[in-house]
Amino acid sequence: MILLLVSLAEDMSEELNKFFISVFTNEGNESIPEAEQMYKGPTDEQLCDLEITEERVFTELVRLRDDKAAGADDLVSRFLSTINLIVSQNYGGQRSTK
């Protein structure tokens, strides 16, 4: 095995692409597992309707503390609180029904 040291961003991205192509293969969709039902309560108590308002999104983003680390999405709270008006206008007013 020959190991090469790469330092250019383009070369690094190419090497990462080669790696991920080798790891993630096309496995087909013949045997997709069924998701386990997590909710065990009565059907009439399930959360079926969800309404997200612009005001609620804005309020939650304003509440974020700027001194906290990034979450699983790698977005730092300072960034989200800076763009809270844009985000709330674009994602508020959405409704999800089952």
Phi and psi restraints in degrees (value plus and minus 20) as a CYANA .aco file:
   2 ILE   PHI    -123.5   -83.5
   2 ILE   PSI     106.1   146.1
   3 LEU   PHI    -122.1   -82.1
   3 LEU   PSI     111.8   151.8
   4 LEU   PHI    -134.7   -94.7
   4 LEU   PSI     121.9   161.9
   5 LEU   PHI    -117.8   -77.8
   5 LEU   PSI     101.5   141.5
   6 VAL   PHI    -133.3   -93.3
   6 VAL   PSI     123.6   163.6
   7 SER   PHI    -147.3  -107.3
   7 SER   PSI     -39.5     0.5
   8 LEU   PHI     -99.3   -59.3
   8 LEU   PSI     121.7   161.7
   9 ALA   PHI     -77.9   -37.9
   9 ALA   PSI     -60.6   -20.6
  10 GLU   PHI     -84.6   -44.6
  10 GLU   PSI     -61.3   -21.3
  11 ASP   PHI     -86.3   -46.3
  11 ASP   PSI     -59.1   -19.1
  12 MET   PHI     -83.5   -43.5
  12 MET   PSI     -64.0   -24.0
  13 SER   PHI     -85.1   -45.1
  13 SER   PSI     -56.2   -16.2
  14 GLU   PHI     -84.1   -44.1
  14 GLU   PSI     -63.3   -23.3
  15 GLU   PHI     -84.8   -44.8
  15 GLU   PSI     -60.6   -20.6
  16 LEU   PHI     -84.7   -44.7
  16 LEU   PSI     -60.3   -20.3
  17 ASN   PHI     -79.8   -39.8
  17 ASN   PSI     -64.7   -24.7
  18 LYS   PHI     -79.9   -39.9
  18 LYS   PSI     -62.0   -22.0
  19 PHE   PHI     -83.3   -43.3
  19 PHE   PSI     -70.3   -30.3
  20 PHE   PHI     -86.6   -46.6
  20 PHE   PSI     -52.4   -12.4
  21 ILE   PHI     -83.3   -43.3
  21 ILE   PSI     -57.4   -17.4
  22 SER   PHI     -94.2   -54.2
  22 SER   PSI     -46.8    -6.8
  23 VAL   PHI    -105.7   -65.7
  23 VAL   PSI     -66.7   -26.7
  24 PHE   PHI    -116.1   -76.1
  24 PHE   PSI      87.7   127.7
  25 THR   PHI    -126.3   -86.3
  25 THR   PSI     144.8   184.8
  26 ASN   PHI    -101.6   -61.6
  26 ASN   PSI      87.1   127.1
  27 GLU   PHI    -120.3   -80.3
  27 GLU   PSI     -22.9    17.1
  28 GLY   PHI      62.4   102.4
  28 GLY   PSI     155.2   195.2
  29 ASN   PHI    -146.7  -106.7
  29 ASN   PSI       6.7    46.7
  30 GLU   PHI     -92.6   -52.6
  30 GLU   PSI     -52.3   -12.3
  31 SER   PHI    -144.5  -104.5
  31 SER   PSI      39.2    79.2
  32 ILE   PHI     -99.9   -59.9
  32 ILE   PSI     104.8   144.8
  33 PRO   PHI     -91.0   -51.0
  33 PRO   PSI     132.0   172.0
  34 GLU   PHI    -101.5   -61.5
  34 GLU   PSI     120.7   160.7
  35 ALA   PHI     -92.9   -52.9
  35 ALA   PSI     119.0   159.0
  36 GLU   PHI     -95.2   -55.2
  36 GLU   PSI     115.0   155.0
  37 GLN   PHI     -90.4   -50.4
  37 GLN   PSI      96.6   136.6
  38 MET   PHI    -106.4   -66.4
  38 MET   PSI     -56.1   -16.1
  39 TYR   PHI     -98.4   -58.4
  39 TYR   PSI     105.7   145.7
  40 LYS   PHI    -131.2   -91.2
  40 LYS   PSI     -19.9    20.1
  41 GLY   PHI    -102.2   -62.2
  41 GLY   PSI    -193.5  -153.5
  42 PRO   PHI     -85.3   -45.3
  42 PRO   PSI     126.8   166.8
  43 THR   PHI     -80.8   -40.8
  43 THR   PSI     -57.1   -17.1
  44 ASP   PHI     -92.6   -52.6
  44 ASP   PSI     -27.3    12.7
  45 GLU   PHI    -126.2   -86.2
  45 GLU   PSI     -13.8    26.2
  46 GLN   PHI     -90.2   -50.2
  46 GLN   PSI     128.5   168.5
  47 LEU   PHI    -101.2   -61.2
  47 LEU   PSI      84.5   124.5
  48 CYS   PHI    -126.8   -86.8
  48 CYS   PSI     -55.5   -15.5
  49 ASP   PHI    -130.3   -90.3
  49 ASP   PSI     115.5   155.5
  50 LEU   PHI    -157.3  -117.3
  50 LEU   PSI     100.1   140.1
  51 GLU   PHI    -135.5   -95.5
  51 GLU   PSI     104.8   144.8
  52 ILE   PHI    -130.9   -90.9
  52 ILE   PSI      93.8   133.8
  53 THR   PHI    -113.1   -73.1
  53 THR   PSI     137.3   177.3
  54 GLU   PHI     -79.2   -39.2
  54 GLU   PSI     -61.1   -21.1
  55 GLU   PHI     -83.4   -43.4
  55 GLU   PSI     -60.7   -20.7
  56 ARG   PHI     -86.6   -46.6
  56 ARG   PSI     -63.1   -23.1
  57 VAL   PHI     -82.1   -42.1
  57 VAL   PSI     -66.6   -26.6
  58 PHE   PHI     -80.0   -40.0
  58 PHE   PSI     -66.7   -26.7
  59 THR   PHI     -80.6   -40.6
  59 THR   PSI     -64.5   -24.5
  60 GLU   PHI     -87.1   -47.1
  60 GLU   PSI     -58.0   -18.0
  61 LEU   PHI     -89.4   -49.4
  61 LEU   PSI     -55.9   -15.9
  62 VAL   PHI     -85.5   -45.5
  62 VAL   PSI     -52.5   -12.5
  63 ARG   PHI     -92.2   -52.2
  63 ARG   PSI     -34.9     5.1
  64 LEU   PHI     -82.6   -42.6
  64 LEU   PSI     119.2   159.2
  65 ARG   PHI    -109.1   -69.1
  65 ARG   PSI     111.4   151.4
  66 ASP   PHI     -89.4   -49.4
  66 ASP   PSI     -37.0     3.0
  67 ASP   PHI    -113.1   -73.1
  67 ASP   PSI     -10.6    29.4
  68 LYS   PHI    -112.3   -72.3
  68 LYS   PSI     132.6   172.6
  69 ALA   PHI     -93.5   -53.5
  69 ALA   PSI     144.1   184.1
  70 ALA   PHI     -85.0   -45.0
  70 ALA   PSI     132.4   172.4
  71 GLY   PHI    -110.2   -70.2
  71 GLY   PSI    -182.5  -142.5
  72 ALA   PHI     -82.8   -42.8
  72 ALA   PSI     -44.0    -4.0
  73 ASP   PHI    -106.1   -66.1
  73 ASP   PSI     -20.0    20.0
  74 ASP   PHI      44.7    84.7
  74 ASP   PSI      -2.6    37.4
  75 LEU   PHI    -116.2   -76.2
  75 LEU   PSI     103.1   143.1
  76 VAL   PHI     -98.1   -58.1
  76 VAL   PSI     126.8   166.8
  77 SER   PHI     -82.7   -42.7
  77 SER   PSI     -50.5   -10.5
  78 ARG   PHI     -80.9   -40.9
  78 ARG   PSI     -60.2   -20.2
  79 PHE   PHI     -84.8   -44.8
  79 PHE   PSI     -67.5   -27.5
  80 LEU   PHI     -84.2   -44.2
  80 LEU   PSI     -58.7   -18.7
  81 SER   PHI     -91.2   -51.2
  81 SER   PSI     -44.5    -4.5
  82 THR   PHI     -93.3   -53.3
  82 THR   PSI     -56.8   -16.8
  83 ILE   PHI    -123.6   -83.6
  83 ILE   PSI       0.3    40.3
  84 ASN   PHI     -78.0   -38.0
  84 ASN   PSI     -57.0   -17.0
  85 LEU   PHI     -86.3   -46.3
  85 LEU   PSI     -62.6   -22.6
  86 ILE   PHI     -84.3   -44.3
  86 ILE   PSI     -66.5   -26.5
  87 VAL   PHI     -84.0   -44.0
  87 VAL   PSI     -66.3   -26.3
  88 SER   PHI     -84.0   -44.0
  88 SER   PSI     -55.1   -15.1
  89 GLN   PHI     -90.2   -50.2
  89 GLN   PSI     -52.3   -12.3
  90 ASN   PHI    -106.1   -66.1
  90 ASN   PSI     -49.3    -9.3
  91 TYR   PHI    -129.2   -89.2
  91 TYR   PSI     -31.3     8.7
  92 GLY   PHI     -95.4   -55.4
  92 GLY   PSI     138.4   178.4
  93 GLY   PHI      57.7    97.7
  93 GLY   PSI      -5.2    34.8
  94 GLN   PHI    -111.1   -71.1
  94 GLN   PSI     128.2   168.2
  95 ARG   PHI    -153.6  -113.6
  95 ARG   PSI     112.7   152.7
  96 SER   PHI    -139.5   -99.5
  96 SER   PSI     107.0   147.0
  97 THR   PHI    -145.3  -105.3
  97 THR   PSI     127.7   167.7
